[in-house]
Amino acid sequence: MSNISDYSTTKAAIIQQVNSTEETLPIRNDACRSKIFLHPHPTSKICLFFHGFTAGPYQYEPIGQKLFDAGYNVLVPLQPGHGVAGNWNGDNPPPLPTEREIYQEFALSWLKVAQSLGQQVIVGGLSTGGNLAAWLALEHPQSIEKALLFAPYISGNNAIVNFIVEVLPIYYEWLNKEHPANFGYEGFRIPALRIFLDMGQEIIERVKNNLAVPMFTIYSENDQAINHSELQDFSKATIEQQAKSWYHSFDKIFEIPHTMMTKAEGNQYQDLLSTVAKAYIESDITWAEVMEIGYQILQGKTFDIVTQELNLTERVYPDLSVMLAVMDKKIIIDSFSLKNSACY
């Protein structure tokens, strides 16, 4: 961006385009409108986040505001076919796309927007939005600094549900459709979800062979929607391929659901989630270094002392200590044991 004047013009054009597009839908409710958090100047980092399936940008309002307050520009666009007002049901399902290309072109167009507003683009997404963020990072690694995948829907947790998603073209209603924080659609036709499951399986295979963008996979042990075993394997593959990839699973004790982004949707620890995500964005260290810090803390040292001794103070954001405090200590111990065994 050559100067503030150019940036201001671009910023105004983005907001005008979003408002113009959403005025014509009509929007289901204000919670579903795109959330655009922009400073009066370009920022060093800009976050582009994709909401979950049948939901809306409201899912990213808390973390978006926190990252904006920290100095980032943040974009949370309403996805194609989502957030449209109407009397939707099995005979008249909501207009969700059944072709992945529609979502992919949408993601690409917003990547270009993000690039005009800051220096380093961070992409992220919840559930199917995580799939979209991962796909974008795999396709355009030269344009993306990091990716945050919040409970990505790369594999379902129930074999019967997986079968239904893969095969049957039925209309499905969410079990929590009456939840007061559910501002999105109450149901959908299965083929609209199937494209994301297929995309997820392809992402798993692609990550095993080539990954240039570091990814942080965050999920909850209390999540009933995803296959934890496959997600763990996926996370390990991202770390093997890209040393600065991380992963974190919230213990069941926190009772964080698949819809993990807001208190309204069931995560009473939304601030903790934001803290962990920000620690990753602001840090520049490998997973092995994270584990080394964690192990030294388990030996009785403080976070500050460990980072000083390892010469990591300038590359580590202090909030990493929060993630290490709530992390399963077995992960740290097992990682250290594996490291030592590999030395012999």
Summary of the structure (lengths in Angstrom):
residues: 344
radius of gyration: 20.1
end to end distance: 51.8
largest distance: 65.2
contacts: 1165
relative contact order: 0.11
helix: 49%
strand: 15%
